[in-house]
Each structure stands twice: as structure tokens, then as C-alpha cells.
């Protein structure tokens, strides 16, 4: 099988999202009407791959797909954006990576429900193609398929590429051992609110982000939704405000940020502009229901930034 020439290879979770926009959550005693409904692709790496492809990068996704119509839809919602699926691993069982997403009509915040068999799917290291990852400049991970993620990260570094990891927001006070193991192989950590605190024990974001660099990454960005994001590397630390937009649905906003951030780095932009570009793409995404249908193209994102006084190279 011919190996494509990629900018970004993603390895991790891709889902089928069933979206329902509601003003109140239903209960057994008080059913509620649904003001909007949709089907869309989701998942941290899956949506980041779609975002990067929409923004002009050559992107491939590695994961699993079930043998039913749900699996077909999951593939369709990746392929229609130009994501290469030549190394996806088919399963002899129905798709289980399905998420019901309840979106609050007034705020755009959401609640997720997953199938009980969601985390039972495994991907073997033997099913991976080393040359596929080596063809890319960046490997993007979300920690799913842990053994495969560690192996792919090692291959990526041997090929001279860089590894980015998405760690979700957390209220916990510690980080799983497997995540700590993976962090040792990561160059860029883009995490959600609370992760740096959980990793380091530091309550202050500036202290936590700086201390988190000791765990392996050279660059760390902690995203905090409407409060913007905080960037740390060995030489600088700074805050990037979020852009004010009318929010319909925040589903996938962090995942879009990850894909856009890698596209900015591919263009050789500095960390400050990369954070602004990723913030803009994530903000624009929030204007539509679903994790992917609102993802902007490159030109739209640049216009959005320039209209707000941000200088972007041509």
C-alpha cells in the first residue's frame, strides 16, 4: 500500500455524535422537546484531524471502525473533509464509539452520554504502519489506544517528527500513570482546564504550567474556554484571550483548537500567533451545532483575525 505524504497523522478516538439541543434536560417525569437535532463526527483526535484538514493540512487518521452503518457514518464524517483513512483498522463487530450529546440551548454547554461498551475496543501495535507516521511532520494523540500511542510517538521521534498530546479538562487532583508515561514522549501538550494543576499540584496556573514542563513537553497550552488559554515554554509564558462570538454549541471546540494549533505550527508561526489562530478557529466552530460542521476554512479564520486587528502572514 502506497504511503501518502502527510503533514499530520492522528492516532486516537473518533466517534459518531448524536446531537440534541435542548432548553432543559429531560427526566422520566418531565420529558422535554428538542429544538435542534443532528448527526456529526466527533472524538478528540478525529475532530482535530478534520479541523486541520479544513484549514489546509494533509491529514491522516488511524483508529478503528465497526462493521455496521454507524461505522460507515463515522468514516463518512472523516472522509468528506479529505482525511486519509487508508490505515484505519476495520473490526468484525458493530461500532461502539457513539456519543449522545445534549447541548444547552441558552449557553451552548453540553452533557455527554456514551455506550457502556465505548472503551472496550482495542487496537494492536501490530496493526500499525510505521512508515505512515514517519511520513508526517506531527503526530497527534489523545491517549486512546495507549500502547499504540507510545509506540507511534517513539517512531515519530526516530523519524525526526514532533508529537502533540490532547489531555482533557479535569477536576481530579492526580494524573493516571499511563498519561504520565505518554507525557515523556510528548513535545507539545495542549490540555484542558485543571490538567496542569492535577499534574503538578500547583493551584496557580502560572506556577502549574511552568512546573508541568518538567514532565517532558517543550510547549504547553492549557485551554480554558471563554477564559482563553495559557501558553508555556522554556522562555516565555503568556495568556491569550478568547474571542467573543455568539455561541450555539461548544462541542469539539477544544479539539478544533488542537488541529488549528498544529496547522499554525506547520506554517512556522510563533507560539503567540499560533494560539490566536487556534482560538479563532475554535470560536468560529462554536457558531453551529455539532463538533465539526462549524469548523472554518483557512481564509475565513484569517479574515476573522485580521478584522480583530491580529496581523497574519499572507
Secondary structure by P-SEA (a helix, b strand, c coil): cccccccbbbbbbbbbbbbbbbcccccccbbbbbcccccccccaaaaaaaaaaaaccbbbbbbcccccaaaaaaaaaaaaaccccccbbbbccccccbbbbbbccccccbbbbbccccccbbbbcccccaaaaaaccbbbbcccaaaaaaaaaaaaaaacbbbbbbbcccccccccaaaaaaaaacccccccccccccccccccaaaaaaaaccccccbbbbbccccccccccccccbbbbbbbcccccccaaaaaaaaaaaaaaaacccaaaaaaaaaaaaaaaacccccccccccaaaaaaaaaaacccccc
